[in-house]
Amino acid sequence: MKFGVNMFMTDYAMYPDELAREVEARGFESIWFPEHTHIPANRQSPYPGGGELPKQYYHSLDPFVALSAAATTTETLKLGTGIALVIERDPITLAKEVASVDYLSNGRFLFGIGGGWNREEMENHGTDPTRRWKLLRERVEAMIEIWTNDEAEYHGEFVDFDPIWSWPKPVQKPYPPILLGNAGAGAVSRVIKYADEWMPIGPRVDLPGRLEELREATEAAGRAQIPVSNWGTAPNREAIDELIDLGVDRAVFGLPSAKSDEIIPILDRYAELIAPLV
């Protein structure tokens, strides 16, 4: 079992380099930063977590900038987007951002992706929410072409470009792991088609049932076993043992978006919890 933590990096929280140092020092395998480019002031999409949308959603830093800062102060810690909103980013630019962070971290980047939930936010980026999953797939396929070919081209319905040159290429070969953060009805089929790993928010799904669905689909597709990361892991041994029994590969704990005086004691408790298992 691998263990990670995620935090919305905001303009009122710990700096990412400081947080990453503390996380690595306590034996965690990975750190994850979410993203929202903005939150529309006139919002209609309900918050998936229920209730009012937390302040951190509209104060978040760009995850690639934050992860670059984290990369410079760590040596072994994996650095992940949890998640990057591919449907809100140009794929040629995003391919370079991913490759750049992977280069700066010497191959420690984990590319967590998703389709998002805030429809007004998507629309402000010119994305039709009803077509976002096909758009996401094409952008992922186009980025793979850029990462794996000296002269890359892609021709789809939403992404279309003639041969281009783009460096750096990722340090990890053929490219950093792609982890799909989605647990809807089509999540498993999407993982099978274009992702390397799956990372559902465990508390929001029937995790045992969905894992069985994943294993059956993986076998039918002739793919090797697909690693699973559980987002929103409860910080107690019972929850961790249940994930181990289910065959989950990584447990990710949440951190509040806060300063070090609040975060360090939480990290210490988490570190004590995972110490016998790492």
Backbone as JSON, one array per atom type, in Angstrom:
{
  "sequence": "MKFGVNMFMTDYAMYPDELAREVEARGFESIWFPEHTHIPANRQSPYPGGGELPKQYYHSLDPFVALSAAATTTETLKLGTGIALVIERDPITLAKEVASVDYLSNGRFLFGIGGGWNREEMENHGTDPTRRWKLLRERVEAMIEIWTNDEAEYHGEFVDFDPIWSWPKPVQKPYPPILLGNAGAGAVSRVIKYADEWMPIGPRVDLPGRLEELREATEAAGRAQIPVSNWGTAPNREAIDELIDLGVDRAVFGLPSAKSDEIIPILDRYAELIAPLV",
  "N": [[0.84, -1.2, 0.0], [0.59, 2.15, -0.92], [0.89, 5.56, 0.19], [-0.59, 8.75, 0.07], [-1.09, 12.34, 0.15], [-3.48, 14.97, -0.3], [-4.01, 18.4, -1.12], [-5.75, 21.43, -1.59], [-3.9, 23.83, -3.01], [-3.65, 27.03, -2.03], [-3.9, 30.68, -1.92], [-3.85, 31.22, 0.73], [-2.8, 29.19, 2.18], [-0.24, 26.82, 3.32], [2.92, 27.14, 1.64], [3.67, 25.41, -1.43], [6.24, 24.2, -1.71], [7.18, 24.08, 0.92], [5.21, 22.46, 2.13], [5.54, 20.07, 0.63], [8.13, 19.25, 1.38], [7.71, 18.6, 4.08], [5.85, 16.54, 3.84], [7.28, 14.57, 2.41], [9.32, 14.06, 4.27], [7.98, 12.63, 6.18], [7.51, 10.13, 5.19], [5.58, 9.68, 3.21], [4.37, 8.63, 0.02], [3.41, 10.19, -2.09], [2.19, 13.42, -3.26], [-0.6, 15.5, -3.93], [-2.19, 17.89, -5.98], [-5.16, 19.62, -6.59], [-7.16, 21.23, -9.23], [-8.82, 24.23, -10.21], [-9.54, 26.5, -12.59], [-11.02, 28.75, -12.23], [-13.97, 29.92, -10.54], [-17.21, 30.32, -11.57], [-19.07, 33.23, -10.8], [-21.84, 33.33, -10.91], [-23.24, 30.63, -10.26], [-24.59, 27.45, -11.04], [-24.25, 24.7, -11.0], [-24.43, 22.04, -8.72], [-22.47, 21.53, -5.79], [-20.52, 18.63, -5.59], [-19.82, 17.54, -3.11], [-21.8, 18.34, -1.45], [-23.8, 20.9, 0.1], [-22.52, 24.26, 0.64], [-20.13, 25.58, -1.68], [-16.76, 25.16, -0.9], [-14.4, 27.69, 0.09], [-11.8, 27.25, -0.85], [-11.94, 26.34, -3.45], [-12.09, 28.49, -5.21], [-9.78, 29.84, -4.75], [-7.54, 28.54, -5.55], [-4.17, 27.66, -6.5], [-2.4, 27.41, -9.64], [-1.93, 24.06, -10.52], [0.33, 22.97, -11.82], [2.33, 24.87, -11.65], [2.54, 24.96, -8.85], [3.34, 22.3, -8.32], [5.79, 22.28, -9.6], [7.26, 23.93, -7.91], [7.21, 22.3, -5.66], [8.71, 20.18, -6.61], [11.32, 21.1, -6.62], [12.25, 20.98, -4.03], [12.24, 18.44, -3.09], [13.11, 14.9, -3.25], [12.33, 12.23, -3.64], [9.59, 12.13, -3.54], [6.5, 11.51, -5.11], [4.69, 13.46, -7.49], [1.6, 14.73, -8.04], [-1.23, 15.61, -10.1], [-4.42, 16.22, -8.95], [-7.41, 16.64, -9.47], [-6.19, 17.23, -12.86], [-7.86, 19.39, -15.02], [-8.44, 18.48, -17.93], [-10.2, 19.12, -19.94], [-10.33, 21.82, -19.88], [-8.04, 22.85, -20.87], [-5.58, 23.62, -23.35], [-4.39, 21.05, -25.43], [-1.78, 20.86, -26.58], [-0.27, 22.74, -25.18], [-0.69, 21.72, -22.59], [0.52, 19.19, -22.8], [3.18, 19.96, -22.91], [3.44, 21.16, -20.37], [3.06, 18.95, -18.63], [5.24, 17.32, -19.44], [7.32, 19.04, -18.77], [7.17, 19.31, -15.94], [7.61, 16.65, -15.28], [10.21, 16.4, -16.23], [11.6, 18.33, -14.64], [11.3, 17.16, -12.16], [12.69, 14.86, -12.39], [11.34, 12.57, -13.37], [9.07, 12.09, -11.67], [6.4, 12.63, -11.85], [2.82, 12.31, -11.65], [0.03, 11.92, -13.57], [-2.91, 12.89, -12.9], [-6.2, 12.99, -14.05], [-9.37, 14.42, -15.13], [-12.89, 14.93, -15.92], [-14.33, 16.93, -14.75], [-16.93, 18.75, -12.91], [-18.25, 21.15, -12.74], [-20.31, 22.79, -14.64], [-20.67, 25.43, -15.6], [-18.12, 26.45, -15.37], [-16.72, 24.88, -17.24], [-18.0, 25.71, -19.59], [-17.16, 28.36, -19.79], [-14.66, 27.97, -20.75], [-15.16, 27.26, -23.29], [-16.09, 24.69, -23.62], [-18.41, 22.17, -24.31], [-20.41, 20.76, -21.97], [-21.77, 18.33, -22.36], [-20.29, 16.97, -24.19], [-17.87, 16.52, -23.09], [-16.4, 14.21, -22.35], [-15.65, 12.87, -24.68], [-14.1, 14.89, -25.78], [-12.08, 15.02, -23.81], [-10.92, 12.47, -24.13], [-9.84, 12.65, -26.76], [-7.98, 14.73, -26.38], [-6.22, 13.56, -24.56], [-5.25, 11.41, -26.12], [-4.0, 12.9, -28.13], [-1.98, 14.19, -26.66], [-0.44, 11.99, -25.9], [0.57, 11.27, -28.39], [2.26, 13.48, -28.82], [4.1, 13.22, -26.7], [5.38, 10.83, -27.31], [6.46, 10.85, -29.86], [8.85, 12.22, -32.08], [8.05, 13.8, -34.18], [4.95, 14.82, -34.18], [1.47, 14.3, -34.83], [-2.09, 14.85, -34.94], [-5.43, 14.04, -35.65], [-8.59, 14.66, -35.08], [-12.06, 14.96, -34.06], [-12.29, 17.1, -32.27], [-9.69, 17.86, -31.68], [-7.07, 18.81, -33.68], [-4.23, 18.79, -35.49], [-1.45, 19.34, -37.66], [1.82, 17.81, -38.37], [4.07, 18.41, -35.66], [6.8, 19.74, -33.7], [7.89, 19.2, -30.44], [9.46, 19.63, -27.44], [10.44, 19.52, -23.92], [10.56, 15.87, -23.88], [8.76, 13.55, -21.79], [10.46, 12.28, -18.87], [9.77, 9.8, -17.79], [9.0, 6.74, -19.35], [6.66, 5.15, -21.48], [5.45, 7.6, -21.06], [4.31, 9.76, -18.35], [2.36, 8.09, -15.79], [-1.14, 7.89, -16.39], [-3.85, 8.74, -14.56], [-7.18, 8.21, -14.06], [-9.58, 10.23, -12.68], [-12.54, 9.58, -11.98], [-15.81, 8.44, -11.4], [-18.23, 7.82, -12.45], [-20.93, 6.31, -14.4], [-19.66, 5.51, -16.77], [-17.02, 5.23, -16.08], [-15.23, 2.99, -15.72], [-14.99, 1.87, -18.31], [-13.76, 4.01, -19.57], [-11.31, 4.14, -18.22], [-10.18, 1.73, -19.09], [-9.86, 2.28, -21.8], [-8.13, 4.57, -22.12], [-6.5, 5.17, -19.89], [-4.01, 4.59, -17.31], [-4.26, 4.03, -14.66], [-6.74, 4.01, -12.03], [-8.59, 6.34, -10.09], [-10.9, 6.67, -8.0], [-13.17, 8.62, -5.93], [-13.48, 7.18, -3.12], [-15.42, 7.17, -0.89], [-17.74, 8.02, -2.17], [-18.72, 6.07, -3.81], [-19.79, 2.65, -4.5], [-17.38, 0.96, -3.63], [-16.29, -1.78, -3.44], [-17.98, -3.09, -5.31], [-17.49, -1.62, -7.68], [-14.8, -2.1, -8.05], [-14.8, -4.81, -8.63], [-16.17, -4.7, -11.04], [-14.23, -3.32, -12.52], [-12.12, -5.2, -12.54], [-13.28, -7.31, -13.99], [-13.74, -6.04, -16.46], [-11.15, -5.37, -17.16], [-9.96, -7.89, -17.49], [-11.52, -8.84, -19.63], [-10.71, -7.1, -21.62], [-8.15, -7.85, -21.99], [-6.08, -6.62, -20.66], [-3.4, -5.9, -18.34], [-3.53, -6.05, -14.73], [-5.06, -3.18, -13.37], [-3.86, -0.51, -11.52], [-5.25, 0.97, -8.52], [-6.18, 3.94, -6.9], [-7.38, 5.18, -3.89], [-9.3, 7.9, -3.27], [-9.95, 10.34, -0.76], [-9.6, 8.87, 1.6], [-10.43, 7.64, 4.77], [-8.82, 8.6, 7.77], [-7.97, 6.24, 9.44], [-7.09, 3.05, 10.89], [-8.82, 0.93, 10.38], [-10.19, 1.65, 8.02], [-8.04, 1.69, 6.24], [-7.16, -0.98, 6.34], [-9.38, -2.21, 5.2], [-9.21, -1.26, 2.58], [-6.8, -2.44, 1.83], [-7.54, -5.13, 1.89], [-9.29, -5.1, -0.25], [-7.59, -4.85, -2.33], [-6.64, -2.39, -3.15], [-4.26, -0.02, -4.31], [-3.18, 2.44, -3.55], [-3.66, 4.81, -0.98], [-5.15, 7.88, -0.4], [-5.06, 10.68, 1.61], [-6.95, 13.49, 2.71], [-6.1, 16.95, 3.18], [-6.73, 19.97, 4.94], [-6.95, 23.24, 3.46], [-4.63, 25.12, 4.63], [-2.45, 26.87, 6.97], [0.9, 26.08, 8.22], [0.86, 25.64, 11.02], [-1.53, 24.41, 11.51], [-1.48, 22.27, 9.74], [0.85, 20.65, 10.16], [0.52, 19.14, 12.65], [-1.57, 17.45, 11.79], [-0.38, 16.04, 9.69], [1.55, 14.69, 11.19], [-0.09, 12.95, 12.68], [-1.2, 11.41, 10.63], [1.18, 10.28, 9.64], [2.01, 8.7, 11.8], [-0.03, 6.84, 11.74], [0.39, 5.47, 9.29], [2.92, 4.45, 9.56], [3.48, 1.69, 10.42], [3.01, 0.4, 8.03], [4.52, 1.13, 5.9]],
  "CA": [[0.0, 0.0, 0.0], [1.26, 3.45, -0.96], [0.09, 6.58, 0.85], [-0.4, 10.11, -0.38], [-1.96, 13.38, 0.7], [-3.84, 16.01, -1.26], [-4.44, 19.67, -0.56], [-5.92, 22.57, -2.46], [-2.91, 24.86, -2.77], [-4.32, 28.32, -2.16], [-3.13, 31.85, -1.52], [-3.88, 31.39, 2.18], [-2.32, 27.94, 2.78], [1.21, 26.59, 3.26], [3.5, 27.15, 0.31], [3.81, 24.03, -1.88], [7.56, 23.64, -1.45], [7.23, 23.77, 2.35], [4.36, 21.28, 2.37], [6.14, 18.88, 0.02], [9.25, 18.81, 2.24], [7.17, 17.98, 5.3], [5.2, 15.29, 3.45], [8.33, 13.61, 2.09], [10.05, 13.72, 5.5], [7.18, 11.72, 7.0], [7.4, 8.82, 4.57], [4.51, 9.52, 2.23], [4.82, 8.34, -1.35], [2.97, 11.15, -3.1], [1.41, 14.6, -2.9], [-1.52, 15.77, -5.03], [-2.81, 19.21, -5.98], [-6.29, 19.75, -7.52], [-7.21, 22.5, -9.95], [-9.95, 24.92, -10.81], [-9.0, 27.75, -13.12], [-11.85, 29.81, -11.69], [-15.34, 29.49, -10.23], [-18.16, 31.35, -12.01], [-19.79, 33.88, -9.7], [-23.24, 32.92, -11.04], [-23.04, 29.19, -10.39], [-25.78, 26.62, -10.93], [-23.88, 23.3, -10.76], [-24.32, 21.75, -7.28], [-21.19, 21.0, -5.29], [-20.68, 17.18, -5.37], [-19.67, 17.21, -1.71], [-22.97, 18.78, -0.72], [-23.71, 22.17, 0.8], [-21.89, 25.38, -0.04], [-18.81, 25.32, -2.25], [-15.72, 25.71, -0.02], [-13.6, 28.83, -0.37], [-10.56, 26.8, -1.49], [-12.16, 26.08, -4.87], [-11.85, 29.67, -6.02], [-8.51, 30.44, -4.35], [-6.49, 27.55, -5.79], [-3.06, 27.96, -7.39], [-2.23, 26.51, -10.77], [-1.25, 22.88, -9.96], [1.63, 22.69, -12.44], [3.27, 25.8, -11.03], [2.75, 24.51, -7.48], [4.11, 21.06, -8.33], [7.17, 22.62, -9.95], [7.88, 24.39, -6.68], [7.39, 21.11, -4.81], [9.76, 19.33, -7.18], [12.65, 21.63, -6.36], [12.64, 20.8, -2.63], [12.07, 17.03, -2.74], [13.96, 14.0, -4.03], [11.68, 10.95, -3.96], [8.14, 12.27, -3.46], [5.75, 11.59, -6.36], [4.0, 14.74, -7.59], [0.45, 14.44, -8.87], [-2.42, 16.46, -10.24], [-5.54, 15.43, -8.44], [-7.08, 16.23, -10.84], [-6.07, 18.28, -13.87], [-9.07, 19.48, -15.84], [-7.98, 18.42, -19.31], [-11.21, 19.74, -20.81], [-10.19, 23.27, -19.8], [-6.66, 23.19, -21.24], [-5.12, 23.29, -24.7], [-3.59, 19.83, -25.28], [-0.37, 21.05, -26.92], [0.32, 23.41, -24.01], [-0.74, 20.8, -21.46], [1.54, 18.17, -23.01], [4.47, 20.56, -22.52], [3.44, 21.33, -18.91], [3.29, 17.64, -18.03], [6.61, 16.9, -19.71], [8.23, 19.93, -18.05], [7.2, 18.92, -14.52], [8.28, 15.35, -15.2], [11.64, 16.67, -16.41], [12.13, 19.03, -13.46], [11.27, 16.26, -11.0], [13.42, 13.64, -12.76], [10.45, 11.43, -13.58], [8.24, 11.8, -10.5], [5.06, 13.19, -12.05], [1.66, 11.44, -11.83], [-0.92, 12.76, -14.28], [-4.3, 12.64, -12.57], [-7.05, 13.77, -14.95], [-10.8, 14.23, -14.96], [-13.76, 15.71, -16.77], [-14.91, 18.04, -14.01], [-18.35, 18.72, -12.54], [-18.82, 22.48, -12.77], [-20.65, 23.02, -16.04], [-20.44, 26.82, -15.97], [-16.68, 26.6, -15.52], [-16.36, 24.29, -18.54], [-18.53, 26.55, -20.68], [-16.31, 29.54, -19.91], [-13.49, 27.55, -21.54], [-15.61, 26.86, -24.6], [-16.36, 23.25, -23.64], [-19.78, 21.71, -24.16], [-20.37, 19.72, -20.94], [-22.31, 17.05, -22.82], [-19.3, 16.32, -25.06], [-16.56, 16.66, -22.45], [-15.62, 12.98, -22.25], [-15.0, 12.63, -25.97], [-13.05, 15.9, -25.87], [-10.99, 14.6, -22.95], [-10.22, 11.33, -24.75], [-9.03, 13.11, -27.88], [-6.84, 15.5, -25.89], [-5.26, 12.6, -24.01], [-4.63, 10.72, -27.25], [-3.11, 13.84, -28.8], [-0.8, 14.38, -25.81], [0.39, 10.78, -26.01], [1.31, 11.4, -29.65], [3.32, 14.48, -28.63], [5.11, 12.69, -25.79], [6.04, 9.6, -27.78], [6.95, 11.0, -31.22], [9.61, 13.44, -32.36], [7.19, 14.59, -35.05], [3.62, 14.33, -33.77], [0.28, 14.9, -35.42], [-3.33, 14.25, -34.48], [-6.57, 14.53, -36.41], [-9.83, 14.18, -34.5], [-13.19, 15.87, -34.18], [-12.07, 18.28, -31.44], [-8.27, 18.17, -31.69], [-6.61, 18.61, -35.05], [-3.02, 19.52, -35.86], [-0.48, 18.69, -38.54], [3.05, 17.47, -37.65], [4.7, 19.43, -34.83], [7.94, 19.39, -32.83], [7.69, 19.71, -29.08], [10.27, 19.09, -26.36], [11.04, 18.22, -23.62], [9.75, 14.68, -23.75], [8.78, 13.11, -20.4], [11.51, 11.38, -18.42], [9.15, 8.48, -17.69], [8.69, 6.19, -20.66], [6.57, 6.07, -22.61], [4.99, 8.88, -20.56], [3.88, 9.6, -16.95], [1.09, 7.37, -15.62], [-2.38, 8.65, -16.48], [-4.81, 8.24, -13.58], [-8.48, 8.82, -14.31], [-10.39, 10.52, -11.51], [-13.93, 9.59, -12.41], [-16.48, 7.25, -10.85], [-19.56, 7.72, -13.02], [-21.32, 5.06, -15.03], [-18.71, 5.11, -17.81], [-15.65, 5.38, -15.61], [-14.4, 1.81, -15.94], [-14.68, 1.75, -19.73], [-12.8, 5.06, -19.9], [-10.0, 3.71, -17.72], [-9.69, 0.68, -19.97], [-9.53, 2.82, -23.13], [-7.03, 5.53, -22.27], [-5.81, 5.49, -18.64], [-3.14, 3.55, -16.76], [-4.71, 3.74, -13.31], [-8.05, 4.57, -11.68], [-8.61, 6.93, -8.75], [-12.23, 7.15, -7.59], [-13.38, 9.1, -4.56], [-14.06, 5.96, -2.55], [-16.64, 7.34, -0.09], [-18.9, 8.38, -2.99], [-19.1, 4.96, -4.68], [-19.74, 1.29, -3.98], [-16.02, 0.62, -4.05], [-16.12, -3.21, -3.75], [-18.67, -3.42, -6.55], [-16.83, -1.0, -8.82], [-13.53, -2.79, -8.26], [-15.11, -6.06, -9.32], [-16.46, -4.28, -12.41], [-12.95, -3.01, -13.15], [-11.37, -6.44, -12.77], [-13.92, -8.05, -15.08], [-13.5, -5.32, -17.7], [-9.72, -5.49, -17.46], [-9.74, -9.23, -18.01], [-12.16, -8.94, -20.94], [-9.94, -6.31, -22.57], [-6.82, -8.41, -22.11], [-5.1, -5.75, -20.05], [-2.88, -6.28, -17.04], [-4.27, -5.46, -13.62], [-4.97, -1.72, -13.34], [-3.75, -0.02, -10.14], [-6.34, 1.82, -8.05], [-5.92, 4.85, -5.79], [-8.62, 5.59, -3.23], [-9.33, 9.3, -2.86], [-10.82, 10.59, 0.38], [-9.44, 7.8, 2.57], [-10.6, 8.0, 6.19], [-7.53, 8.4, 8.44], [-7.98, 5.27, 10.53], [-6.55, 1.76, 10.46], [-9.9, 0.09, 9.86], [-10.41, 2.02, 6.62], [-6.88, 1.27, 5.47], [-7.19, -2.45, 6.24], [-10.42, -2.56, 4.23], [-8.66, -1.0, 1.25], [-5.8, -3.48, 1.56], [-8.28, -6.36, 1.58], [-9.9, -4.93, -1.57], [-6.54, -4.82, -3.34], [-6.34, -1.02, -3.55], [-2.81, 0.17, -4.34], [-2.76, 3.7, -2.93], [-4.66, 5.53, -0.19], [-4.85, 9.31, -0.37], [-5.74, 11.41, 2.68], [-7.15, 14.91, 2.46], [-5.62, 17.96, 4.11], [-7.39, 21.26, 4.75], [-6.11, 24.3, 2.9], [-4.32, 25.88, 5.85], [-1.05, 27.14, 7.27], [1.66, 24.97, 8.8], [0.53, 25.36, 12.41], [-2.65, 23.49, 11.49], [-1.2, 21.11, 8.91], [1.9, 19.77, 10.68], [-0.02, 18.12, 13.56], [-2.35, 16.47, 11.03], [0.6, 15.18, 9.01], [2.15, 13.82, 12.2], [-1.05, 11.89, 12.99], [-1.23, 10.52, 9.46], [2.45, 9.55, 9.57], [1.97, 7.67, 12.84], [-0.98, 5.83, 11.28], [0.91, 4.65, 8.18], [4.28, 3.98, 9.85], [3.67, 0.23, 10.39], [2.64, -0.15, 6.74], [5.4, 1.6, 4.83]],
  "C": [[0.88, 1.25, 0.0], [0.32, 4.5, -0.37], [0.44, 7.97, 0.33], [-1.32, 11.06, 0.34], [-2.3, 14.36, -0.41], [-4.32, 17.26, -0.53], [-4.69, 20.65, -1.7], [-4.85, 23.59, -2.1], [-3.58, 26.21, -3.06], [-3.41, 29.46, -1.72], [-3.22, 32.13, -0.03], [-3.39, 30.13, 2.92], [-0.79, 27.93, 2.83], [1.68, 26.73, 1.81], [3.77, 25.71, -0.13], [5.17, 23.42, -1.62], [7.71, 23.24, 0.01], [6.41, 22.52, 2.66], [5.0, 20.02, 1.83], [7.31, 18.36, 0.85], [8.73, 18.06, 3.46], [6.52, 16.63, 4.97], [6.25, 14.21, 3.16], [9.06, 13.14, 3.35], [9.29, 12.72, 6.36], [6.86, 10.4, 6.3], [6.26, 8.61, 3.6], [5.1, 9.33, 0.84], [4.52, 9.46, -2.3], [2.21, 12.32, -2.49], [0.63, 15.01, -4.14], [-2.15, 17.14, -4.88], [-3.95, 19.23, -7.0], [-6.19, 21.05, -8.33], [-8.64, 22.93, -10.27], [-9.4, 26.25, -11.3], [-9.73, 28.95, -12.54], [-13.17, 29.17, -11.25], [-16.28, 30.61, -10.68], [-18.95, 31.91, -10.83], [-21.28, 33.51, -9.71], [-23.26, 31.43, -11.32], [-24.36, 28.44, -10.17], [-25.44, 25.17, -10.62], [-23.75, 23.04, -9.26], [-22.96, 21.17, -6.94], [-21.36, 19.51, -4.99], [-20.56, 16.76, -3.91], [-20.86, 17.61, -0.86], [-22.75, 20.11, -0.02], [-23.06, 23.25, -0.04], [-20.51, 24.99, -0.57], [-17.74, 25.95, -1.37], [-14.89, 26.79, -0.71], [-12.39, 28.39, -1.2], [-10.72, 26.61, -3.0], [-11.87, 27.31, -5.73], [-10.63, 30.46, -5.57], [-7.32, 29.56, -4.72], [-5.43, 28.05, -6.77], [-3.11, 27.03, -8.6], [-1.43, 25.29, -10.3], [0.12, 22.63, -10.56], [2.7, 23.64, -11.91], [3.59, 25.34, -9.6], [3.59, 23.24, -7.42], [5.56, 21.3, -8.75], [7.93, 23.12, -8.73], [8.16, 23.22, -5.75], [8.53, 20.24, -5.31], [11.15, 19.79, -6.78], [13.14, 21.36, -4.94], [12.5, 19.35, -2.17], [12.92, 16.16, -3.66], [13.24, 12.73, -4.47], [10.16, 11.06, -4.05], [7.53, 12.34, -4.86], [4.87, 12.83, -6.33], [2.84, 14.6, -8.56], [-0.55, 15.56, -8.97], [-3.62, 15.64, -9.82], [-6.82, 16.24, -8.33], [-6.82, 17.46, -11.71], [-7.31, 18.23, -14.77], [-8.68, 19.61, -17.31], [-8.93, 19.15, -20.25], [-11.15, 21.26, -20.78], [-8.82, 23.75, -20.26], [-6.36, 22.79, -22.69], [-4.18, 22.09, -24.62], [-2.12, 19.99, -25.63], [0.36, 21.72, -25.76], [0.38, 22.47, -22.82], [0.3, 19.69, -21.59], [2.91, 18.7, -22.6], [4.55, 20.75, -21.0], [3.73, 20.02, -18.2], [4.73, 17.21, -18.22], [7.61, 17.75, -18.94], [8.32, 19.57, -16.57], [7.87, 17.56, -14.36], [9.79, 15.5, -15.35], [12.24, 17.31, -15.16], [12.19, 18.15, -12.23], [12.04, 14.96, -11.24], [12.51, 12.42, -12.75], [9.57, 11.08, -12.4], [6.8, 12.27, -10.65], [4.01, 12.1, -12.25], [0.54, 12.3, -12.4], [-2.34, 12.33, -13.99], [-5.19, 13.56, -13.39], [-8.52, 13.52, -14.64], [-11.59, 15.16, -15.86], [-14.44, 16.86, -16.07], [-16.4, 17.89, -13.77], [-19.04, 20.07, -12.7], [-19.07, 22.91, -14.22], [-20.4, 24.47, -16.48], [-18.95, 27.09, -16.18], [-16.22, 26.06, -16.87], [-16.77, 25.21, -19.68], [-17.71, 27.81, -20.87], [-15.03, 29.25, -20.68], [-13.9, 27.08, -22.94], [-15.93, 25.39, -24.74], [-17.84, 22.98, -23.43], [-19.78, 20.58, -23.13], [-20.86, 18.36, -21.42], [-21.33, 16.29, -23.7], [-17.94, 16.22, -24.39], [-15.75, 15.38, -22.44], [-14.96, 12.62, -23.58], [-13.88, 13.63, -26.19], [-11.84, 15.48, -25.04], [-10.2, 13.46, -23.59], [-9.33, 11.8, -25.89], [-7.81, 13.89, -27.4], [-5.79, 14.59, -25.27], [-4.53, 11.88, -25.13], [-3.64, 11.63, -27.97], [-1.84, 14.08, -27.98], [0.13, 13.17, -25.87], [1.19, 10.81, -27.3], [2.47, 12.37, -29.5], [4.44, 13.93, -27.77], [5.95, 11.58, -26.41], [6.6, 9.7, -29.2], [7.73, 12.29, -31.38], [8.8, 14.37, -33.26], [5.78, 14.06, -34.88], [2.52, 15.04, -34.55], [-0.95, 14.16, -34.9], [-4.49, 14.88, -35.24], [-7.84, 13.88, -35.86], [-10.94, 15.19, -34.72], [-12.94, 17.18, -33.44], [-10.62, 18.76, -31.44], [-7.72, 17.85, -33.07], [-5.37, 19.44, -35.29], [-2.11, 18.66, -36.73], [0.83, 18.48, -37.77], [3.69, 18.66, -36.92], [5.92, 18.85, -34.14], [7.68, 19.98, -31.46], [8.57, 18.93, -28.1], [10.13, 20.01, -25.14], [10.04, 17.08, -23.73], [9.78, 14.26, -22.28], [9.98, 12.21, -20.1], [10.98, 9.96, -18.33], [8.73, 8.01, -19.08], [7.61, 5.13, -20.55], [6.1, 7.47, -22.23], [4.53, 8.68, -19.12], [2.55, 8.85, -16.86], [-0.1, 8.31, -15.68], [-3.4, 8.0, -15.55], [-6.13, 8.96, -13.79], [-9.25, 8.97, -13.02], [-11.84, 10.69, -11.9], [-14.57, 8.32, -11.88], [-17.9, 7.12, -11.37], [-19.79, 6.4, -13.73], [-20.31, 4.57, -16.06], [-17.27, 5.09, -17.38], [-14.76, 4.19, -15.97], [-14.03, 1.67, -17.41], [-13.69, 2.82, -20.15], [-11.4, 4.69, -19.42], [-9.39, 2.69, -18.66], [-9.18, 1.27, -21.28], [-8.29, 3.7, -23.13], [-6.32, 5.91, -20.97], [-4.96, 4.3, -18.19], [-3.59, 3.12, -15.37], [-6.07, 4.41, -13.1], [-7.98, 5.16, -10.29], [-9.98, 7.52, -8.43], [-12.18, 7.79, -6.2], [-14.17, 8.01, -3.85], [-15.34, 6.16, -1.77], [-17.89, 7.64, -0.91], [-19.38, 7.22, -3.88], [-19.17, 3.65, -3.89], [-18.4, 0.72, -4.42], [-15.83, -0.87, -4.32], [-16.77, -3.59, -5.08], [-17.97, -2.85, -7.77], [-15.48, -1.65, -9.1], [-13.73, -4.12, -8.96], [-15.44, -5.77, -10.79], [-15.17, -4.0, -13.17], [-12.16, -4.27, -13.47], [-11.96, -7.24, -13.93], [-13.65, -7.38, -16.42], [-12.04, -5.41, -18.13], [-9.41, -6.84, -18.08], [-10.32, -9.38, -19.42], [-11.37, -8.19, -22.0], [-8.53, -6.84, -22.77], [-5.72, -7.52, -21.56], [-4.6, -6.32, -18.73], [-3.68, -5.57, -15.96], [-4.01, -3.96, -13.53], [-4.91, -1.24, -11.89], [-4.88, 0.95, -9.8], [-5.87, 2.65, -6.86], [-7.26, 5.28, -5.2], [-8.5, 7.01, -2.71], [-10.28, 9.46, -1.67], [-10.77, 9.49, 1.42], [-9.62, 8.31, 4.0], [-9.3, 7.69, 6.93], [-7.64, 7.5, 9.67], [-7.57, 3.91, 9.99], [-7.62, 0.84, 9.88], [-10.15, 0.37, 8.38], [-9.26, 1.56, 5.74], [-6.87, -0.24, 5.28], [-8.24, -2.91, 5.23], [-9.92, -2.35, 2.8], [-7.61, -2.04, 0.86], [-6.49, -4.78, 1.17], [-8.91, -6.3, 0.19], [-8.87, -4.9, -2.69], [-6.24, -3.43, -3.88], [-4.85, -0.76, -3.38], [-2.33, 1.42, -3.6], [-3.93, 4.3, -2.17], [-4.23, 6.98, -0.09], [-5.72, 9.98, 0.68], [-5.87, 12.88, 2.31], [-6.55, 15.77, 3.56], [-6.42, 19.24, 3.89], [-6.42, 22.26, 4.13], [-5.8, 25.29, 4.02], [-2.82, 26.07, 6.0], [-0.42, 25.98, 8.06], [1.27, 24.65, 10.23], [-0.67, 24.43, 12.54], [-2.3, 22.19, 10.77], [-0.2, 20.15, 9.55], [1.36, 18.75, 11.69], [-0.85, 17.06, 12.83], [-1.41, 15.51, 10.31], [1.25, 14.21, 9.99], [1.21, 12.67, 12.56], [-1.15, 10.89, 11.83], [0.02, 9.66, 9.39], [2.51, 8.43, 10.6], [1.06, 6.52, 12.4], [-0.37, 4.91, 10.23], [2.26, 4.01, 8.49], [4.42, 2.46, 9.85], [3.48, -0.39, 9.02], [3.54, 0.28, 5.6], [6.85, 1.13, 5.07]]
}
